[in-house]
Amino acid sequence: METADRWSDFLDASGDCTGPPLTDAMVASAERALGYALPASYLRLLRVRNGGRPRRRCFPTDDRWPDGHLRIEALFGIGYPWGIDSDEFGSRHLIRQAGFPEVGIVVALTPTAGHDAFMLDYRDCGPRGEPRVVFVDPEDDLCEILAPDFETFLGGLVDCRPYDEASARAMEEFRRRARPG
C-alpha cells in the first residue's frame, strides 16, 4: 500500500487549503524559494492532493498537553496562496509574522489560528537532509520534537473522535456537578 493507495484518502474531500496539481517545476521553485529540499514522503502526499485537511488530524502526546494530543487544522501544499512557498501567507511569512523559530518550514497550523504550528526542522540534518517534525509555540518558547521524519509523523496521526468524545463527556460531567441542588 504505497504512494497513491496509501495517501488517496489521507486528506478529506472538502478541498479546503488545497492547491493545483503538483508539478516538478512547482517543487523546484518551492525548494529554491525556501532554501530546503522537501522530504520525499511530503512530496508523495502532495502529488496525490496538494494540501488540505487530514482525515486523521490528531497527534497523540504524553501528559505535556492537557488533552493528550495536538491537532492539525490543515496541511499546506505548494504553489497557491496558502502554500508553504507563498510570499503572502507561506512559511517565511508565518515565521516572520508569528515569531516561529527559524528552524525550517511551517507545514501545518493548529486550530488556534496561527499561534502554534508544525514545522519541518532542518537544524540537525542541514537544508538537503531529512528533517524531523516539531511542534512550535513561540508564546511559550516551545519547540518540541514529535517525529524523526515526516512519514513517521503522518503515520502517527489518528482520528480525533475519541478525543472529542472524551472532552464532551468531561464537559457534561463538569456541568452535572456544577448544577445547583
Backbone bond lengths (Angstrom), bond angles and torsions (degrees), N, CA, C in turn:
res aa  C-N    CA-C-N  psi(-1)  N-CA   C-N-CA  omega(-1)  CA-C   N-CA-C  phi
1 M - - - 1.451 - - 1.533 108.14 -
2 E 1.293 118.54 77.43 1.450 122.60 -177.26 1.515 110.57 -118.49
3 T 1.288 115.43 164.06 1.451 127.00 176.90 1.510 112.13 51.52
4 A 1.337 118.01 -117.10 1.470 120.53 -172.63 1.522 111.90 -60.25
5 D 1.338 118.26 -42.44 1.463 119.71 -179.09 1.523 111.17 -60.19
6 R 1.313 116.22 -45.63 1.464 120.28 -177.02 1.528 112.05 -66.65
7 W 1.319 117.12 -36.84 1.455 121.14 -172.28 1.522 113.90 -103.90
8 S 1.325 118.99 -4.13 1.466 120.80 -172.63 1.522 113.46 -59.27
9 D 1.314 118.70 -33.27 1.466 119.42 179.25 1.529 111.91 -115.46
10 F 1.327 117.23 18.68 1.457 120.51 -179.53 1.524 111.26 -65.72
11 L 1.328 116.68 -41.53 1.465 121.55 179.27 1.516 109.33 -97.10
12 D 1.335 117.02 146.57 1.463 119.71 -178.54 1.529 110.67 -71.13
13 A 1.311 116.22 171.47 1.462 121.78 -173.57 1.522 113.48 -85.85
14 S 1.321 118.55 1.79 1.466 120.82 -173.41 1.525 113.23 -64.19
15 G 1.306 117.82 -31.60 1.457 120.29 -175.58 1.521 113.26 81.65
16 D 1.342 117.31 -2.22 1.464 120.49 177.50 1.526 109.97 -62.62
17 C 1.296 116.05 138.01 1.473 122.51 176.78 1.524 112.68 60.53
18 T 1.326 116.83 27.35 1.462 121.84 -178.98 1.522 109.68 -106.88
19 G 1.320 115.93 134.90 1.450 121.39 179.70 1.513 111.92 -100.23
20 P 1.327 116.35 -174.37 1.462 121.32 179.54 1.530 110.65 -68.42
21 P 1.330 117.24 164.08 1.468 119.48 177.21 1.536 110.66 -53.06
22 L 1.314 114.92 136.03 1.461 121.54 -175.53 1.524 110.93 -74.09
23 T 1.332 115.96 137.19 1.463 121.83 175.51 1.528 108.99 -121.24
24 D 1.331 115.43 162.98 1.466 119.76 176.40 1.525 111.04 -61.55
25 A 1.333 116.87 -36.09 1.467 120.76 178.94 1.527 110.95 -64.15
26 M 1.331 117.41 -38.96 1.468 120.81 177.95 1.525 110.58 -64.13
27 V 1.329 116.37 -41.96 1.468 120.79 179.47 1.525 110.02 -63.11
28 A 1.335 116.78 -47.83 1.464 120.78 -179.43 1.527 110.89 -60.58
29 S 1.319 116.80 -42.25 1.462 121.32 179.28 1.533 111.17 -63.79
30 A 1.324 116.71 -44.06 1.469 120.76 179.87 1.526 110.89 -64.73
31 E 1.320 117.01 -43.80 1.468 119.78 -179.77 1.527 110.87 -63.97
32 R 1.335 116.78 -39.05 1.467 120.34 176.44 1.531 110.82 -63.49
33 A 1.326 116.25 -47.69 1.467 121.15 -177.03 1.526 112.06 -64.31
34 L 1.324 116.66 -38.73 1.465 120.90 -175.55 1.530 113.22 -88.03
35 G 1.347 116.07 -23.63 1.457 119.76 -179.43 1.515 114.55 80.97
36 Y 1.330 116.83 18.14 1.466 121.82 -179.20 1.522 110.41 -136.24
37 A 1.336 116.35 146.55 1.462 121.44 168.96 1.525 107.40 -79.27
38 L 1.318 116.37 133.33 1.467 120.53 -178.76 1.523 110.53 -85.38
39 P 1.325 118.03 143.38 1.471 121.08 -179.10 1.532 111.83 -61.05
40 A 1.323 116.01 141.27 1.468 121.17 179.75 1.523 111.30 -58.55
41 S 1.326 118.61 -38.16 1.471 120.72 -178.92 1.530 111.03 -67.12
42 Y 1.313 117.88 -35.84 1.466 121.99 176.06 1.530 109.57 -64.05
43 L 1.326 116.20 -45.47 1.464 120.11 -179.41 1.525 111.80 -67.31
44 R 1.336 118.10 -36.38 1.477 119.92 176.78 1.523 110.36 -60.21
45 L 1.321 116.94 -43.78 1.462 120.59 178.20 1.527 110.64 -63.79
46 L 1.325 117.57 -45.27 1.464 120.45 -178.25 1.523 112.75 -67.25
47 R 1.315 117.59 -24.13 1.473 119.32 176.53 1.529 110.89 -72.89
48 V 1.314 117.46 -23.43 1.468 121.16 174.49 1.523 108.98 -80.57
49 R 1.321 116.88 -48.64 1.475 122.61 174.59 1.508 107.68 -152.82
50 N 1.318 115.50 127.58 1.459 123.39 -171.51 1.531 111.64 -82.36
51 G 1.324 115.45 73.88 1.457 121.45 178.49 1.515 112.13 91.30
52 G 1.314 115.60 165.20 1.460 120.87 178.32 1.518 111.97 147.24
53 R 1.317 114.09 -168.34 1.469 121.12 -179.08 1.535 109.41 -97.02
54 P 1.324 116.68 119.23 1.467 118.92 177.99 1.532 111.37 -64.23
55 R 1.316 116.17 145.14 1.475 120.28 173.56 1.529 109.46 -68.49
56 R 1.320 116.08 -41.26 1.465 121.95 175.83 1.526 105.60 -99.81
57 R 1.319 116.45 105.51 1.459 120.87 -170.01 1.520 114.20 -110.96
58 C 1.325 118.37 -1.27 1.468 120.51 -176.66 1.523 111.21 -106.66
59 F 1.322 115.33 135.44 1.457 122.02 176.17 1.523 107.60 -111.68
60 P 1.347 117.34 111.30 1.470 120.41 -178.22 1.532 111.33 -61.69
61 T 1.327 114.57 142.23 1.462 121.13 178.16 1.526 108.68 -132.01
62 D 1.297 114.57 177.69 1.462 118.20 175.22 1.529 109.00 -87.51
63 D 1.297 116.65 -156.47 1.466 121.86 -174.06 1.526 114.65 -72.58
64 R 1.319 118.01 -1.79 1.465 119.13 -178.66 1.523 112.51 -65.07
65 W 1.325 117.01 -25.91 1.457 120.67 178.16 1.515 108.46 -112.55
66 P 1.330 117.30 134.40 1.468 121.23 -172.74 1.529 114.16 -56.59
67 D 1.307 117.84 -35.80 1.463 120.30 -177.48 1.524 113.09 -89.98
68 G 1.325 117.81 -1.81 1.459 121.11 178.50 1.516 114.35 75.86
69 H 1.339 116.54 13.18 1.460 119.58 179.11 1.527 110.19 -160.82
70 L 1.327 114.61 164.10 1.463 122.73 169.93 1.521 106.53 -116.52
71 R 1.328 116.86 148.34 1.469 120.88 -174.95 1.527 110.49 -121.80
72 I 1.331 114.97 134.95 1.465 122.06 175.20 1.523 108.98 -90.67
73 E 1.315 116.02 134.78 1.464 120.35 172.52 1.525 109.85 -85.24
74 A 1.328 116.30 -49.22 1.465 120.90 -179.98 1.520 109.34 -156.13
75 L 1.315 114.92 149.07 1.457 122.60 175.53 1.526 106.88 -102.09
76 F 1.325 117.12 125.71 1.456 121.00 -175.50 1.519 111.83 -84.07
77 G 1.312 115.13 144.25 1.455 122.46 175.32 1.519 110.50 -102.38
78 I 1.339 114.59 -145.63 1.464 121.99 -173.94 1.529 109.46 -133.34
79 G 1.337 116.23 143.13 1.456 121.18 167.49 1.514 117.00 82.68
80 Y 1.303 118.24 30.04 1.464 122.26 176.36 1.525 107.45 -151.98
81 P 1.352 119.13 170.77 1.467 119.76 -172.17 1.530 115.41 -54.30
82 W 1.323 118.75 -32.09 1.462 120.88 178.83 1.528 112.12 -99.78
83 G 1.315 117.72 9.58 1.460 121.14 179.42 1.517 111.96 -71.54
84 I 1.319 116.28 159.23 1.464 121.00 -177.51 1.522 112.16 -60.84
85 D 1.337 116.85 -24.64 1.458 121.68 -176.84 1.526 113.78 -95.48
86 S 1.316 118.59 1.08 1.462 122.10 -178.70 1.527 110.94 -67.97
87 D 1.328 116.20 132.07 1.467 119.95 176.38 1.521 111.19 -67.64
88 E 1.328 116.20 -32.59 1.460 120.61 -174.07 1.526 114.00 -81.48
89 F 1.349 117.58 -41.87 1.465 120.28 -175.38 1.524 113.80 -131.84
90 G 1.312 118.25 5.69 1.459 121.89 -174.11 1.518 114.63 -78.89
91 S 1.314 115.02 -165.15 1.459 122.46 -173.84 1.527 112.74 -58.46
92 R 1.312 117.25 -48.98 1.475 119.47 -177.91 1.526 111.06 -61.75
93 H 1.335 116.44 -40.32 1.466 120.75 177.29 1.532 110.13 -61.74
94 L 1.339 116.61 -46.55 1.465 120.37 -178.71 1.529 111.67 -63.44
95 I 1.316 116.78 -39.12 1.465 120.36 178.48 1.531 109.87 -62.28
96 R 1.334 116.50 -45.07 1.481 120.10 178.84 1.526 111.42 -67.54
97 Q 1.330 116.08 -48.69 1.462 121.56 -172.33 1.532 112.76 -70.30
98 A 1.320 117.25 -46.02 1.467 121.02 -173.81 1.528 113.06 -94.17
99 G 1.324 116.41 -8.73 1.457 118.63 179.96 1.516 113.74 77.91
100 F 1.347 116.84 24.21 1.461 119.68 176.45 1.529 108.84 -65.16
101 P 1.322 117.68 150.46 1.463 119.86 -179.94 1.530 110.92 -66.08
102 E 1.310 115.94 149.05 1.464 120.78 179.89 1.522 109.38 -87.10
103 V 1.341 114.82 70.98 1.465 121.12 -178.50 1.521 112.18 -109.82
104 G 1.340 117.27 -8.22 1.453 119.88 -177.13 1.510 112.23 162.23
105 I 1.338 116.18 -124.70 1.461 122.43 -170.45 1.524 111.05 -125.05
106 V 1.328 116.22 129.76 1.467 121.74 172.71 1.526 106.99 -76.25
107 V 1.348 117.29 119.47 1.468 120.56 -179.20 1.516 113.48 -112.42
108 A 1.333 117.87 -13.03 1.465 120.22 179.96 1.521 109.60 -160.53
109 L 1.328 114.78 147.69 1.458 121.16 174.15 1.516 109.62 -109.47
110 T 1.319 115.10 166.08 1.458 121.25 175.05 1.525 108.19 -98.59
111 P 1.329 118.72 173.42 1.469 120.43 177.96 1.528 114.39 -67.11
112 T 1.327 118.81 0.03 1.464 120.64 -179.72 1.519 112.31 -80.08
113 A 1.309 117.83 9.41 1.473 123.53 174.81 1.526 113.49 62.99
114 G 1.320 116.26 45.66 1.447 119.38 170.21 1.505 117.49 99.03
115 H 1.313 118.95 4.45 1.459 119.98 179.03 1.521 112.64 -84.42
116 D 1.320 117.06 -18.73 1.452 121.51 175.10 1.521 108.49 -148.06
117 A 1.337 115.53 164.47 1.467 118.53 -171.53 1.522 111.31 -157.66
118 F 1.324 113.82 169.13 1.455 123.24 171.93 1.526 106.50 -106.72
119 M 1.334 115.60 132.27 1.463 119.90 -176.91 1.521 111.44 -130.65
120 L 1.329 114.86 152.15 1.454 121.66 166.45 1.523 105.49 -83.78
121 D 1.320 117.19 123.01 1.466 123.37 -173.99 1.531 109.34 -107.01
122 Y 1.325 116.20 111.99 1.462 122.83 -175.97 1.528 113.08 -99.39
123 R 1.311 118.79 8.15 1.473 120.08 -174.66 1.522 113.08 -58.19
124 D 1.317 118.20 -42.24 1.469 120.14 -176.38 1.523 113.78 -85.85
125 C 1.339 117.42 -24.58 1.466 120.10 -172.90 1.522 113.71 -105.00
126 G 1.329 118.05 -12.27 1.461 121.10 -176.20 1.521 111.33 80.94
127 P 1.330 117.78 170.36 1.464 122.07 -172.26 1.531 115.10 -67.20
128 R 1.308 118.72 -14.18 1.471 121.43 -179.61 1.529 112.37 -109.67
129 G 1.324 117.32 -0.20 1.460 121.35 -176.79 1.516 113.73 -88.04
130 E 1.329 114.95 -172.46 1.475 122.80 179.08 1.527 108.06 -92.95
131 P 1.338 117.51 107.52 1.464 119.68 -176.01 1.522 112.89 -76.28
132 R 1.306 114.97 153.03 1.460 119.75 171.06 1.534 107.50 -86.80
133 V 1.330 116.26 171.04 1.466 121.01 177.99 1.519 107.85 -109.20
134 V 1.336 115.24 130.87 1.457 121.50 179.67 1.526 109.90 -125.70
135 F 1.321 114.49 155.89 1.461 122.41 171.59 1.515 106.27 -104.40
136 V 1.331 117.13 130.14 1.458 120.69 -179.18 1.522 110.78 -122.47
137 D 1.315 114.70 140.94 1.460 122.67 175.49 1.525 106.53 -139.65
138 P 1.340 117.31 97.97 1.461 119.38 -175.71 1.526 113.88 -64.83
139 E 1.317 117.75 -26.01 1.468 119.89 179.72 1.526 111.40 -65.29
140 D 1.334 116.56 -32.83 1.462 121.24 178.27 1.526 112.19 -104.10
141 D 1.352 116.67 9.59 1.459 122.28 -177.97 1.531 110.84 51.67
142 L 1.326 115.28 47.38 1.459 121.74 -174.21 1.522 110.89 -111.28
143 C 1.317 116.23 132.83 1.464 123.31 172.51 1.525 105.62 -140.67
144 E 1.322 115.99 95.00 1.469 122.97 -170.82 1.531 110.79 -106.55
145 I 1.332 117.23 126.60 1.467 121.46 178.20 1.525 108.89 -71.35
146 L 1.345 115.83 127.56 1.464 121.38 178.39 1.522 112.69 -106.21
147 A 1.326 117.04 -36.95 1.468 120.09 -176.00 1.529 109.33 -153.11
148 P 1.343 117.21 150.36 1.461 120.25 -178.40 1.529 113.62 -71.64
149 D 1.347 116.50 -17.41 1.462 120.51 178.99 1.531 109.12 -160.26
150 F 1.326 115.95 171.21 1.457 120.66 -174.36 1.528 112.21 -67.74
151 E 1.320 117.19 -39.83 1.468 119.66 -179.49 1.529 111.28 -62.97
152 T 1.317 117.54 -41.60 1.466 121.14 176.98 1.525 110.24 -63.33
153 F 1.323 116.54 -40.12 1.464 120.78 177.30 1.527 110.55 -60.41
154 L 1.332 117.43 -49.57 1.467 120.21 179.60 1.521 111.16 -59.66
155 G 1.329 116.75 -41.18 1.458 120.90 179.08 1.516 112.95 -65.87
156 G 1.332 117.14 -21.77 1.458 121.25 179.40 1.516 114.41 -85.57
157 L 1.328 117.67 -10.62 1.465 120.22 179.30 1.520 110.31 -71.68
158 V 1.326 116.18 138.65 1.467 121.89 -178.02 1.525 109.98 -129.18
159 D 1.318 114.91 167.02 1.462 122.59 175.87 1.527 108.96 -62.38
160 C 1.312 117.00 136.63 1.474 121.53 -178.03 1.524 113.40 -84.07
161 R 1.329 118.28 -11.78 1.469 119.19 -175.21 1.521 113.97 -55.41
162 P 1.326 121.02 -43.76 1.470 118.44 178.38 1.535 112.81 -59.24
163 Y 1.325 117.21 -38.40 1.467 120.09 177.50 1.525 110.64 -67.16
164 D 1.331 116.12 -42.49 1.468 120.20 179.44 1.524 110.98 -63.67
165 E 1.331 116.75 -41.70 1.466 120.77 179.52 1.528 110.90 -66.18
166 A 1.312 117.51 -41.45 1.471 120.57 178.17 1.525 110.65 -64.06
167 S 1.315 116.72 -39.29 1.461 120.72 178.13 1.526 110.95 -65.52
168 A 1.328 116.60 -41.88 1.470 120.47 178.66 1.531 110.56 -63.89
169 R 1.348 117.07 -41.32 1.470 120.29 177.85 1.524 110.98 -63.28
170 A 1.316 117.10 -42.44 1.465 120.76 179.66 1.527 110.70 -64.57
171 M 1.320 117.41 -39.40 1.463 120.64 178.79 1.520 110.76 -66.91
172 E 1.314 117.04 -40.90 1.470 120.68 178.32 1.528 110.38 -63.98
173 E 1.316 117.00 -41.63 1.467 120.93 177.64 1.530 110.34 -63.33
174 F 1.306 117.95 -41.70 1.461 121.89 177.37 1.527 110.48 -61.13
175 R 1.315 116.77 -46.60 1.475 120.42 179.69 1.525 111.26 -63.01
176 R 1.332 115.98 -40.99 1.462 120.51 -179.96 1.526 110.35 -61.09
177 R 1.312 116.66 -44.07 1.469 120.91 -178.88 1.525 112.10 -71.93
178 A 1.323 116.50 -27.19 1.465 120.10 -177.56 1.526 113.20 -83.87
179 R 1.328 117.51 -11.89 1.471 120.09 179.63 1.522 110.30 -67.04
180 P 1.318 115.84 138.00 1.470 117.93 176.90 1.527 110.92 -69.26
181 G 1.291 114.98 149.95 1.460 120.50 172.37 1.421 115.10 95.21
